[in-house]
């Protein structure tokens, strides 16, 4: 098919960007065609129309105004699409025929800068992964903050390392070379965390390219260099001068507490298990931050809890200083509220996508810093140190305050950005424009008088510029110097040489004004970016104060205490609480439990008790309290002395991996294999119902052997919940294991959960009682009890006839319940003072008969 020149150009550019929706610039719009138009019109809920594409045929088309494109780009990217921006590379006014066009930027899930109105408290990470043999390198960046981090390590299980890092970092997009990796393995991990995968090719000039962009340690391995270079090349594809991306930080996986991917999910550290939202997560409990920088820093704390005691104490002491001064806490909160996301404002300036409103947001934020410094200057050693380091950025504030109008427009090229008296040249141009408009008013008045047309008026539109509008009834009065330009139903529009001279003076001045205002804005942008490191440092310090204040407020609201920290392996906590669960049930309703584990005598706690009794809550709260301790937070307890933990592993709940063809039991065994392989004596293991995915005797045997192995070979602090009561015999055989149980109260074939963890063991699972509490039909419960009695008899064969209730349904159970209620109501309504002795005997006989018909 012979396409029109413009459509042919579109098709050629689209062919090179098949995986993107192409935003094709036409005038003041970005247009989409063919399949892109069909997708975009549906996803963006905009009108789908058509356009001639050649040979009298039409193609689907839709479009959006270019100046509001950010909103639509973000919407598409949030749905997993990539968007390529195709711009006009020449001025249409200076070119005859087709304008040259090309891609200037591609937006992907990790390379879009979110709007200020979006949830900017989240990181938006792009991750790069490279490997060679058993070495893996990982690097990542949030382009809106400019922070580059990277690490490398060797392992026999590279994909487990990758999965653990992904679970902490939660990138939106991962780039990798598909020649280095098993694509299926990465796809499995990526699908688990809803991450977009993008393949790239390794370059040959890694070190040179890295050094041209950021400060970097050139002694890193080749694999690490390739990994970081791939990351930066992806970011710098279409923009070479992103000055906010200028440094890097190498971290080592073992310098922080390691939390494997299953534990991040099971412990609900960043998101809850059920809705995948922050509410109901540990982050949700702790987060009282007022700035986006603070929110992101809190995420970072939870991603990588500290291992260095002195660093933990520094954080703790900052929290304590604010916690002990509630007035300071409130004042800090009020001061921090309203500070914009400085990191992302700088990124927008670096990307040249910032407008004048962004500079006002920067000014408003900087305006609060002097007050913040005054609050921090309060004779509190740790936070006062932050205040002393905090730059008030007064010169940046003064620059913006003197130059940018208080309520500027969004568009930068249409003027009204710069205040009067900032630029003499601009003031002169504005004076000329005002004079021109005064001349215009005078000319209009003189023409009315000269021609005797009282309703003559001079009007402006973008197509004709300034013109004289004369009504139809007065057309016979216009002079010969009037040149008709347009005829309407009720009037005609004219130009004169005098009007064109005045128009030229006004419009030329306006064009010069718009150009000069934009140039002044660009100069201000450059000055601000020259001070980027100062602003970035202030943003980082504000984030530290915000997180410290947030943790102090959480401790204040939820009655947390400052824990002592030890390095000799003991976790000793009085009246501990689960930080998430207590908020849902209420602190007064939550049953506290003491924790005493470690130091060699009770490294392993074997916990027995029925389901739903609180075992899993207890297991999780021990792990969460250890994490809170190592991020520098207070903890939910009345007293605490907590050892530093190097790794936390959990095996809680059932799961399978049907994509890999693995059963629940296989997944369980793989996870246990990983735990046994990497746990140390300083680790915390949280294990729930190990071995339940197979036959009873196989499961019991494996659970027994696992406990023995941990006791003898690893000696890690271990919480092991089980229904295999035979395991309680291990207390007599292993000197570092103790039995613990969940207290319950038995009443009339039923149970009450006391949710208290105490020394000892239980030899009953109470499964039938739990089923009854869960609302199972009474006939089913009765049948289960009778079968259990038979099974408990020695040498009983498992061979029972089918019960009569097999055809009974839940409706019959409901009927029995209603009949019993009616029977009780009938008894309650008997007035013994109003019936005779004979009537009493008759009534008693009737009640006996009715009772016998109700059954059990």
C-alpha positions as a printed Julia matrix, in Angstrom:
856×3 Matrix{Float64}:
   0.0     0.0    0.0
   1.22    3.5   -0.86
   1.03    5.45   2.42
   1.04    9.22   2.66
   4.54   10.65   3.4
   3.63   11.36   7.03
   2.16    7.89   7.65
   5.16    6.32   5.92
   7.44    8.22   8.29
   5.33    7.03  11.23
   5.52    3.38  10.1
   9.31    3.53   9.73
   9.79    4.91  13.25
   7.24    2.47  14.69
   9.07   -0.47  13.09
  12.13    0.38  15.18
  10.07    0.6   18.4
   7.63   -2.27  18.11
   7.32   -2.82  21.88
   6.27    0.81  22.51
   3.16    2.89  22.02
   4.41    5.67  19.73
   3.45    9.25  20.65
   3.9    10.96  17.25
   4.13   14.77  17.44
   1.82   16.68  15.08
   1.54   20.38  15.94
   0.23   20.74  19.49
  -0.76   17.07  19.75
   0.75   13.63  20.12
  -1.07   11.32  17.73
  -1.3     7.52  17.74
  -2.23    5.39  14.73
  -3.24    1.83  13.81
  -2.95   -0.68  16.71
  -1.43    1.93  19.02
  -4.55    4.05  18.57
  -6.81    1.11  19.4
  -4.88    0.35  22.59
  -4.43    3.96  23.72
  -8.04    4.99  23.1
  -9.22    2.11  25.27
  -6.66    2.47  28.07
  -6.81    6.28  28.2
 -10.56    6.49  27.57
 -10.15    9.0   24.73
 -12.02    9.3   21.44
 -10.98    6.97  18.62
 -11.25    8.54  15.18
  -9.73    8.03  11.71
  -7.18    9.66   9.42
  -6.4     9.35   5.71
  -3.36    7.13   5.31
  -3.18    6.85   1.49
  -5.1     5.49  -1.5
  -8.37    6.85  -0.06
  -8.07    4.53   2.94
  -8.31    5.48   6.59
  -6.49    4.22   9.68
  -7.49    4.36  13.38
  -6.23    7.47  15.15
  -6.43    9.15  18.55
  -4.49   12.02  20.12
  -3.72   14.03  23.25
  -2.51   17.65  23.79
   1.28   17.62  24.16
   1.34   19.92  27.21
  -0.64   17.43  29.35
   1.1    14.32  28.03
   2.64   13.44  31.43
  -0.75   12.4   32.78
  -1.41   10.04  29.87
   2.14    8.67  29.8
   1.97    7.82  33.51
  -1.38    6.12  33.03
  -0.09    3.89  30.22
   3.18    3.07  31.98
   1.33    2.18  35.2
  -0.57   -0.41  33.14
   2.72   -1.96  31.96
   3.12   -0.28  28.54
   6.22    1.44  27.19
   5.78    4.83  25.51
   8.14    6.25  22.88
   8.07   10.03  22.35
   8.58   10.97  18.69
   9.23   14.71  18.38
   9.56   17.17  15.51
  13.32   17.75  15.18
  12.94   20.8   12.92
  10.94   24.01  13.13
   7.93   23.54  10.81
   8.07   27.27   9.95
  11.55   26.85   8.46
  10.98   23.61   6.55
   9.15   22.93   3.3
   7.43   19.57   3.15
   7.74   16.82   5.76
   9.33   17.75   9.09
  12.12   15.49  10.32
  11.06   13.46  13.38
  12.82   11.09  15.78
  12.61    9.4   19.18
  13.78   11.66  22.0
  12.74    9.53  24.99
  11.23    6.19  25.88
   9.2     5.87  29.07
   9.11    2.46  30.75
   7.79    1.4   34.18
  11.12    2.36  35.81
  12.06    5.41  33.72
   9.04    7.61  34.24
   9.18   10.43  36.78
   5.93   10.38  38.69
   3.88   13.52  39.1
   3.89   15.37  42.42
   0.28   14.29  42.89
   1.08   10.59  42.64
   2.29    8.34  45.44
   5.84    9.69  45.42
   6.65    8.07  48.75
   7.55    4.95  46.77
  10.8     4.15  45.05
  10.61    3.54  41.32
  13.59    1.27  40.78
  15.2     0.08  37.57
  17.38   -2.98  38.19
  20.19   -4.44  36.08
  21.44   -8.02  36.54
  24.57   -9.64  35.06
  26.25  -12.94  35.78
  29.27  -14.98  34.84
  29.63  -18.54  36.09
  28.69  -18.42  39.8
  29.17  -14.63  40.15
  26.16  -12.34  40.0
  26.14   -8.53  39.96
  23.07   -6.42  40.74
  22.7    -2.67  40.32
  19.67   -0.43  40.61
  18.61    3.2   40.36
  15.58    5.35  40.97
  16.0     7.87  38.15
  13.88   10.38  39.99
  16.33   10.51  42.89
  19.51    9.66  40.95
  20.87    7.19  43.52
  22.87    4.3   41.97
  23.58    1.24  44.17
  25.32   -1.97  43.21
  26.69   -5.2   44.65
  28.19   -8.47  43.54
  28.58  -11.88  45.15
  29.3   -15.51  44.34
  26.9   -18.33  45.08
  25.93  -21.82  43.98
  22.33  -20.62  44.01
  22.43  -17.37  42.03
  18.7   -17.26  41.41
  17.96  -17.37  45.15
  20.27  -14.38  45.67
  18.51  -12.56  42.83
  15.06  -13.36  44.25
  16.02  -12.18  47.73
  17.35   -8.86  46.42
  14.31   -8.36  44.2
  11.98   -8.95  47.16
  13.73   -6.17  49.11
  14.24   -3.68  46.29
  10.94   -4.38  44.46
  12.02   -2.87  41.12
   9.44   -1.94  38.51
  11.65   -3.16  35.66
  14.69   -5.44  35.26
  17.15   -5.3   32.37
  19.37   -8.29  31.58
  21.25   -9.98  28.77
  19.29  -13.07  27.81
  22.51  -14.85  26.75
  23.62  -14.88  30.39
  20.43  -16.08  32.06
  17.77  -18.72  31.86
  14.88  -16.55  30.75
  12.33  -18.94  32.29
  13.98  -18.65  35.72
  13.92  -14.86  35.62
  10.38  -14.81  34.26
   9.22  -16.97  37.17
  10.75  -14.57  39.69
   9.52  -11.48  37.81
   5.95  -12.8   37.58
   5.95  -13.43  41.34
   6.62   -9.72  41.95
   4.84   -8.28  38.84
   8.01   -6.89  37.27
   8.61   -5.97  33.61
  11.64   -7.7   32.02
  13.67   -6.01  29.25
  16.59   -7.6   27.39
  19.71   -5.6   26.5
  23.07   -6.26  24.85
  26.33   -5.92  26.76
  28.61   -3.11  25.57
  32.4    -3.19  25.18
  33.28    0.14  26.79
  31.83   -0.41  30.25
  34.41    1.32  32.44
  34.84    4.35  30.16
  31.11    4.87  29.91
  30.57    4.53  33.67
  33.35    7.0   34.46
  31.86    9.52  32.05
  28.63    9.55  34.08
  29.25    8.79  37.77
  31.95    8.46  40.4
  32.8     4.76  40.54
  35.27    2.23  41.94
  37.17    0.96  38.9
  38.51   -2.07  40.8
  35.17   -3.88  40.56
  34.86   -7.13  38.63
  34.09   -7.23  34.92
  30.64   -8.66  35.67
  29.9    -5.72  37.98
  31.16   -3.21  35.4
  28.91   -4.69  32.71
  25.95   -4.67  35.09
  26.37   -0.98  36.05
  27.15    0.06  32.46
  23.98   -1.62  31.17
  21.97    0.22  33.82
  23.41    3.63  32.94
  23.22    3.15  29.16
  19.53    2.31  29.5
  18.94    5.48  31.54
  21.07    7.76  29.32
  19.79    6.44  25.98
  18.2     9.66  24.77
  19.43   12.23  27.28
  23.11   12.74  27.91
  23.16   15.45  30.59
  21.26   14.1   33.58
  23.36   15.92  36.15
  21.45   14.55  39.15
  22.81   11.08  38.37
  26.45   11.52  39.35
  27.51    9.08  42.08
  27.27    5.44  43.12
  27.35    3.34  46.28
  28.61   -0.21  46.6
  26.96   -2.31  49.27
  27.64   -5.81  50.53
  24.75   -8.18  51.12
  26.2    -9.44  54.41
  26.63   -5.96  55.93
  22.87   -5.84  56.57
  20.43   -8.27  58.12
  19.49  -10.72  55.4
  15.76  -11.32  55.02
  14.93  -13.88  52.35
  12.13  -13.31  49.85
   9.66  -15.63  51.62
  10.18  -13.8   54.91
   9.62  -10.38  53.32
   6.22  -11.67  52.17
   5.29  -13.82  55.19
   6.17  -11.14  57.74
   4.23   -8.48  55.77
   7.15   -6.06  56.03
   6.28   -3.77  53.1
   2.81   -5.03  52.07
   0.1    -7.1   53.65
  -0.58  -10.63  52.46
  -4.22  -10.19  51.52
  -4.6    -6.92  49.62
  -0.94   -6.29  48.76
  -1.27   -2.76  50.12
   0.81   -0.88  52.69
  -2.07   -0.81  55.14
  -1.75   -3.76  57.48
   2.02   -4.05  56.9
   4.93   -3.21  59.19
   5.67   -0.21  56.97
   2.06    0.91  57.36
   2.36    0.75  61.16
   5.62    2.75  61.28
   4.88    5.29  58.57
   3.97    8.68  60.0
   6.35   10.49  57.67
   5.35   13.84  56.25
   7.64   13.97  53.21
   8.17   11.69  50.26
  11.9    11.62  51.02
  11.16   10.36  54.52
   8.75    7.71  53.27
  11.34    6.35  50.86
  14.05    6.34  53.54
  11.76    4.34  55.84
  11.35    1.83  53.01
  15.14    1.64  52.81
  15.44    1.02  56.56
  13.08   -1.94  56.27
  14.81   -3.27  53.16
  18.17   -3.47  54.92
  18.16   -3.52  58.75
  21.56   -2.69  60.21
  24.12   -5.09  61.67
  26.46   -2.52  63.26
  25.47   -1.87  66.88
  26.87    1.68  66.93
  24.9     2.68  63.82
  21.72    1.23  65.35
  22.3     3.2   68.55
  22.7     6.46  66.62
  19.27    5.94  65.04
  17.77    4.86  68.37
  19.11    7.92  70.16
  17.61   10.29  67.57
  14.24    8.6   68.04
  14.58    8.76  71.82
  15.39   12.49  71.85
  12.21   13.26  69.92
  10.12   10.67  71.8
  10.92   12.33  75.13
   9.81   15.77  73.89
   6.24   15.56  72.57
   6.07   19.3   71.84
   9.15   18.96  69.63
   7.59   15.95  67.89
   4.45   17.93  67.01
   6.42   20.98  65.92
   8.67   18.89  63.67
   5.64   17.2   62.17
   4.0    20.55  61.38
   7.22   21.93  59.9
   7.86   18.9   57.71
   4.3    18.86  56.44
   4.19   20.69  53.13
   7.81   20.12  52.12
   7.69   18.84  48.55
   9.69   15.97  47.09
  13.04   17.72  46.63
  14.68   14.68  45.02
  12.1    14.48  42.28
  12.01   18.23  41.74
  15.75   18.07  41.09
  15.24   15.13  38.73
  12.63   17.08  36.76
  15.01   20.02  36.49
  17.76   17.67  35.33
  15.44   16.1   32.74
  14.35   19.6   31.63
  10.76   18.64  32.32
  10.26   21.01  35.26
   7.99   24.03  34.9
   7.78   27.25  36.89
   5.32   25.69  39.35
   8.04   23.18  40.26
  10.36   26.08  41.15
   7.65   27.52  43.37
   7.35   24.11  45.07
  11.12   24.17  45.64
  10.88   27.7   47.06
   8.02   26.78  49.42
  10.04   23.8   50.66
  13.26   25.75  51.2
  11.28   28.43  53.04
  10.62   25.9   55.83
  14.29   24.97  56.39
  15.27   27.9   58.68
  12.37   27.05  61.02
  13.38   23.38  60.92
  16.97   24.32  61.84
  15.68   26.35  64.79
  13.65   23.38  66.05
  16.66   21.09  65.8
  18.85   23.54  67.73
  17.47   22.28  71.05
  20.38   20.9   73.1
  19.65   17.35  72.01
  22.97   15.98  70.83
  21.95   13.72  67.92
  19.25   15.78  66.26
  21.14   19.03  66.89
  23.97   17.54  64.84
  21.54   17.12  61.93
  20.44   20.73  62.3
  24.02   21.99  62.19
  24.63   20.14  58.92
  21.38   21.35  57.33
  21.95   24.02  54.67
  19.18   26.64  54.69
  19.72   27.26  50.92
  18.87   30.93  51.41
  20.49   31.99  48.13
  18.34   29.53  46.16
  15.22   30.77  47.93
  16.09   34.41  47.18
  16.76   33.66  43.51
  13.38   31.99  42.98
  11.52   34.47  45.15
  12.86   37.48  43.18
  12.38   35.93  39.77
   9.35   33.64  39.47
   5.79   34.91  39.88
   3.86   33.35  42.79
   1.29   31.62  40.61
   2.97   30.86  37.28
   1.4    29.06  34.32
   2.26   25.45  33.5
   3.44   26.22  29.95
   6.89   27.8   29.79
   6.73   29.35  26.33
   3.76   31.69  26.7
   5.15   34.21  29.18
   3.92   35.45  32.56
   6.73   33.55  34.36
   9.09   36.29  35.53
   8.4    39.02  38.07
   8.83   42.73  37.2
  12.16   44.36  38.11
  14.12   41.12  37.79
  15.38   41.8   34.25
  15.78   45.33  32.81
  15.65   43.95  29.28
  12.4    42.12  29.99
  10.89   45.18  31.67
  11.68   47.28  28.54
  10.05   44.74  26.23
   6.97   44.7   28.43
   6.88   48.5   28.36
   6.99   48.42  24.56
   4.14   45.91  24.48
   2.03   48.1   26.77
   2.71   51.11  24.58
   1.69   49.11  21.53
  -1.59   48.15  23.15
  -2.21   51.75  24.15
  -1.69   52.72  20.51
  -4.17   50.03  19.56
  -6.83   51.5   21.86
  -6.19   55.0   20.49
  -6.36   53.76  16.9
  -9.69   52.04  17.57
 -11.16   55.24  19.03
  -9.91   57.37  16.11
 -11.4    54.98  13.52
 -14.77   55.03  15.29
 -14.77   58.8   15.1
 -13.4    59.0   11.54
 -15.88   56.51  10.05
 -18.81   57.19  12.36
 -19.11   53.5   13.29
 -19.77   53.36  17.06
 -19.64   49.55  17.34
 -16.37   49.15  15.38
 -13.92   47.07  17.4
 -10.42   45.65  17.08
 -10.25   41.94  17.93
  -7.46   39.34  18.13
  -7.29   35.64  17.35
  -4.37   33.32  16.68
  -5.25   32.8   13.01
  -5.71   36.41  11.82
  -3.89   38.29  14.56
  -5.41   41.73  15.16
  -8.26   42.79  12.84
 -11.07   45.36  12.6
 -14.55   43.9   12.97
 -17.34   45.87  11.18
 -21.0    44.88  11.32
 -22.93   44.24   8.11
 -25.03   47.41   8.43
 -21.91   49.62   8.51
 -19.94   48.07   5.65
 -20.78   50.99   3.36
 -18.86   53.32   5.7
 -15.45   51.64   5.56
 -12.65   53.45   3.76
 -10.65   52.36   0.73
  -7.67   51.65   2.98
  -9.61   48.74   4.57
  -8.51   45.36   3.18
 -11.11   42.63   3.72
  -9.7    39.4    5.2
 -12.79   37.45   6.26
 -16.55   37.56   5.76
 -18.93   36.31   8.45
 -22.73   36.15   8.57
 -23.2    39.4   10.48
 -19.86   41.17   9.97
 -16.64   41.37   8.03
 -13.02   41.55   9.2
 -10.47   44.01   7.84
  -6.8    44.96   8.04
  -5.15   48.34   7.45
  -1.5    49.31   7.14
  -1.72   51.32  10.35
  -3.17   48.33  12.21
  -0.48   46.0   10.83
   2.25   48.38  12.03
   0.8    48.46  15.55
   0.23   44.68  15.45
   3.86   44.1   14.48
   5.05   46.21  17.41
   2.85   44.27  19.87
   3.44   40.75  18.54
   7.15   41.22  18.0
   7.4    42.42  21.59
   5.37   39.46  22.81
   7.52   36.96  20.9
  10.63   38.56  22.31
   9.1    38.56  25.79
   8.2    34.86  25.59
  11.66   33.96  24.34
  13.42   36.05  26.97
  11.26   34.74  29.81
  12.02   31.18  28.76
  15.75   31.99  28.57
  15.66   33.52  32.06
  13.87   30.4   33.35
  16.56   28.19  31.77
  19.3    30.3   33.37
  17.64   29.93  36.78
  17.33   26.18  36.2
  21.07   25.96  35.48
  21.96   27.91  38.63
  19.82   25.59  40.73
  21.4    22.5   39.17
  24.86   23.93  39.86
  23.82   23.71  43.52
  22.33   20.23  43.16
  24.66   18.57  45.69
  23.73   21.13  48.36
  20.01   20.65  47.81
  20.4    16.87  47.69
  22.3    16.85  50.99
  19.58   18.95  52.62
  16.91   16.59  51.24
  18.75   13.61  52.75
  18.98   15.27  56.17
  15.29   16.23  56.07
  14.48   12.58  55.32
  16.5    11.41  58.36
  14.64   13.81  60.66
  11.31   12.82  59.11
  11.92    9.09  59.69
  13.2     9.68  63.24
  10.08   11.73  63.98
   7.87    9.07  62.39
   9.38    6.29  64.53
   9.06    8.46  67.64
   5.4     9.12  66.89
   4.74    5.42  66.29
   6.4     4.62  69.64
   4.36    7.34  71.37
   1.02    6.27  69.9
   1.54    2.54  70.41
   3.37    2.47  73.74
   6.73    1.15  72.46
   9.94    1.12  74.52
  13.6     1.59  73.66
  15.29   -1.84  73.62
  18.77   -2.66  74.88
  21.01   -4.29  72.28
  23.38   -7.19  72.93
  25.78   -9.21  70.81
  25.8   -12.41  72.88
  22.82  -14.08  71.27
  19.99  -13.47  73.74
  16.47  -12.25  72.9
  14.74  -11.34  76.17
  11.51   -9.36  75.8
   8.81   -8.81  78.41
   5.14   -8.51  77.4
   5.87   -8.42  73.7
   3.16   -7.62  71.18
   2.68   -8.09  67.44
   2.99   -4.54  65.98
   0.49   -5.16  63.17
  -2.08   -7.43  64.84
  -2.4    -5.28  67.96
  -3.62   -2.36  65.84
  -6.39   -4.46  64.34
  -7.65   -5.97  67.61
  -6.76   -3.09  69.92
  -3.81   -2.93  72.3
  -6.03   -3.57  75.34
  -7.38   -6.77  73.74
  -4.03   -8.15  72.58
  -2.56  -10.91  74.78
   1.11  -10.17  75.43
   3.81  -12.83  75.6
   7.3   -12.89  77.03
  10.13  -13.95  74.74
  13.26  -15.66  76.05
  15.36  -17.43  73.47
  19.06  -17.89  72.78
  22.31  -17.91  74.77
  22.78  -21.64  74.23
  20.22  -23.09  76.67
  16.96  -22.48  74.85
  18.09  -21.81  71.3
  15.18  -23.89  70.0
  11.58  -23.48  71.16
   9.3   -26.34  70.14
   5.78  -24.92  70.27
   2.65  -27.08  70.36
  -0.98  -26.02  70.44
  -4.13  -26.01  68.3
  -4.58  -24.04  65.11
  -5.99  -20.52  65.52
  -4.58  -20.37  69.05
  -1.94  -17.72  68.36
   1.18  -19.72  67.49
   1.73  -18.02  64.12
   1.18  -14.57  65.63
   3.82  -15.31  68.27
   6.28  -16.63  65.68
   5.92  -13.56  63.49
   6.07  -11.04  66.33
   9.47  -12.37  67.47
  10.85  -11.83  63.95
   9.24   -8.39  63.56
  10.59   -7.21  66.91
  14.1    -8.21  65.8
  13.65   -6.2   62.58
  12.33   -3.17  64.49
  15.33   -3.38  66.79
  17.81   -3.34  63.93
  16.28   -0.43  62.0
  16.73    1.69  65.15
  13.06    1.7   66.18
  11.49    1.24  69.58
   9.62   -2.07  70.05
   6.15   -3.12  71.33
   6.98   -4.45  74.83
   7.55   -3.28  78.4
  11.24   -4.24  78.48
  13.61   -5.69  75.9
  17.2    -6.85  75.53
  17.67   -8.05  71.97
  20.61   -9.64  70.23
  21.67   -8.57  66.75
  20.45  -11.16  64.21
  22.33  -11.68  60.94
  19.54  -13.43  58.98
  15.86  -14.15  59.33
  14.34  -17.17  57.61
  10.67  -18.1   57.75
   8.74  -21.12  56.58
   5.14  -20.21  57.3
   1.99  -21.26  55.49
   1.49  -23.53  52.52
   2.33  -22.61  48.96
   3.04  -24.31  45.69
   4.6   -23.41  42.38
   2.42  -24.87  39.67
   4.32  -22.88  37.04
   7.39  -24.96  37.84
   5.34  -28.09  38.42
   6.32  -28.18  42.09
   4.0   -29.36  44.87
   3.51  -27.69  48.23
   5.78  -30.27  49.83
   8.53  -29.81  47.23
   8.46  -26.03  47.75
   8.61  -26.59  51.51
  11.61  -28.89  51.23
  13.44  -26.49  48.87
  12.89  -23.63  51.26
  14.11  -25.76  54.2
  17.15  -26.79  52.17
  17.93  -23.1   51.58
  17.52  -22.32  55.28
  19.78  -25.17  56.4
  22.38  -24.2   53.82
  22.67  -20.5   54.7
  21.57  -20.11  58.35
  24.2   -19.39  61.0
  24.31  -19.49  64.79
  23.32  -15.78  64.76
  20.24  -16.34  62.58
  16.58  -16.48  63.57
  14.54  -19.34  62.08
  10.74  -19.22  62.17
   9.36  -22.6   61.14
   5.66  -23.5   61.15
   4.34  -27.04  60.61
   7.37  -28.45  58.8
   6.61  -31.85  57.24
   2.85  -31.56  57.03
   2.84  -31.78  53.24
   3.53  -35.52  53.18
   2.44  -38.64  55.08
   2.37  -38.46  58.88
   5.36  -40.74  59.47
   7.48  -39.21  56.69
   6.67  -35.72  57.94
   7.4   -36.61  61.56
  10.71  -38.22  60.61
  11.81  -35.21  58.57
  10.74  -32.73  61.26
  12.64  -34.71  63.91
  15.79  -34.85  61.78
  15.57  -31.13  60.91
  15.31  -30.13  64.58
  18.26  -32.38  65.44
  20.34  -30.9   62.61
  19.6   -27.31  63.65
  20.44  -28.15  67.25
  23.74  -29.89  66.53
  25.07  -28.2   63.39
  23.59  -24.68  63.11
  22.61  -23.7   66.67
  20.43  -20.88  65.35
  17.67  -19.33  67.43
  14.66  -21.32  66.23
  10.91  -21.15  66.78
   9.46  -24.47  65.63
   5.67  -24.81  65.75
   4.32  -28.3   65.2
   1.41  -30.71  65.61
   3.79  -33.66  65.84
   3.55  -34.12  69.61
   6.14  -36.88  69.45
   8.76  -34.15  68.87
   8.31  -32.93  72.45
  10.45  -35.91  73.5
  13.42  -34.06  72.04
  13.51  -31.81  75.13
  14.95  -34.79  77.02
  17.56  -35.43  74.35
  18.74  -31.96  73.27
  20.14  -29.55  75.86
  19.41  -26.42  73.79
  15.7   -27.16  73.16
  12.71  -26.41  75.36
   9.04  -27.19  74.9
   6.51  -24.36  74.78
   2.74  -24.54  74.44
  -0.24  -22.29  73.85
  -2.5   -22.31  76.89
  -6.13  -23.22  76.32
  -9.13  -23.75  78.54
 -11.39  -26.78  77.98
 -15.1   -26.43  78.77
 -17.82  -29.0   77.96
 -16.2   -30.51  74.86
 -15.18  -27.04  73.67
 -12.07  -24.9   74.03
 -11.19  -21.28  74.73
  -7.92  -19.89  73.33
  -5.97  -18.03  76.02
  -3.23  -17.13  73.46
  -0.54  -17.31  76.15
   2.75  -19.05  75.35
   4.1   -20.95  78.38
   6.59  -23.71  79.21
   5.41  -27.26  78.61
   3.76  -29.27  75.88
   0.37  -30.52  74.84
  -0.47  -33.95  73.48
  -3.7   -32.94  71.77
  -4.22  -30.98  68.55
  -7.84  -29.99  69.26
  -8.52  -30.11  65.55
 -12.16  -31.17  65.95
 -12.79  -28.43  68.51
 -11.28  -25.84  66.17
 -13.49  -27.15  63.34
 -16.5   -26.71  65.6
 -15.48  -23.13  66.39
 -15.16  -22.55  62.65
 -18.85  -23.42  62.21
 -18.77  -26.99  60.89
 -22.17  -28.78  61.01
 -22.84  -30.3   64.45
 -23.63  -33.72  62.97
 -20.27  -33.72  61.19
 -18.46  -32.75  64.43
 -20.27  -35.51  66.32
 -19.28  -38.04  63.69
 -15.64  -36.92  63.77
 -15.52  -37.34  67.55
 -16.89  -40.87  67.36
 -14.35  -41.82  64.68
 -11.54  -40.34  66.8
 -12.59  -42.48  69.77
 -12.38  -45.59  67.63
  -9.0   -44.62  66.17
  -7.64  -44.0   69.67
  -8.41  -47.61  70.6
  -5.43  -49.91  70.24
  -5.29  -52.11  67.15
  -8.36  -50.48  65.62
  -8.56  -50.82  61.86
  -9.59  -47.73  59.9
 -12.77  -49.25  58.51
 -16.0   -47.44  59.32
 -19.46  -47.64  57.73
 -20.74  -44.48  56.02
 -22.68  -42.35  58.51
 -26.39  -41.69  58.08
 -25.77  -37.93  57.9
 -24.06  -38.32  54.51
 -27.21  -36.99  52.84
 -27.88  -34.35  55.46
 -27.08  -30.85  54.43
 -26.43  -27.59  56.16
 -30.05  -26.49  55.71
 -31.14  -29.3   58.04
 -28.57  -28.14  60.58
 -30.04  -24.65  60.36
 -33.53  -26.09  60.83
 -32.44  -27.88  64.0
 -30.92  -24.67  65.34
 -34.16  -22.74  64.74
 -36.26  -25.5   66.38
 -33.99  -25.47  69.41
 -34.29  -21.68  69.65
 -38.1   -21.89  69.47
 -38.05  -24.54  72.21
 -35.92  -22.33  74.48
 -38.19  -19.34  73.82
 -41.24  -21.42  74.73
 -39.69  -22.35  78.09
 -38.68  -18.73  78.77
 -42.26  -17.55  78.16
 -43.8   -19.88  80.81
 -45.19  -17.94  83.78
 -45.21  -20.44  86.66
 -47.31  -18.07  88.83
 -50.27  -18.27  86.45
 -50.67  -22.05  85.95
 -52.22  -24.71  88.22
 -50.37  -27.83  89.45
 -52.31  -30.0   86.96
 -51.38  -27.65  84.07
 -47.75  -27.76  85.19
 -47.65  -31.56  84.9
 -49.29  -31.45  81.47
 -46.86  -28.76  80.27
 -43.86  -30.68  81.6
 -45.01  -33.8   79.72
 -45.33  -31.78  76.48
 -41.83  -30.34  76.92
 -40.32  -33.79  77.47
 -41.93  -35.04  74.23
 -40.7   -32.02  72.26
 -37.21  -32.34  73.71
 -36.98  -35.99  72.63
 -37.89  -35.0   69.05
 -35.17  -32.34  68.86
 -32.37  -34.92  69.05
 -28.79  -34.11  70.11
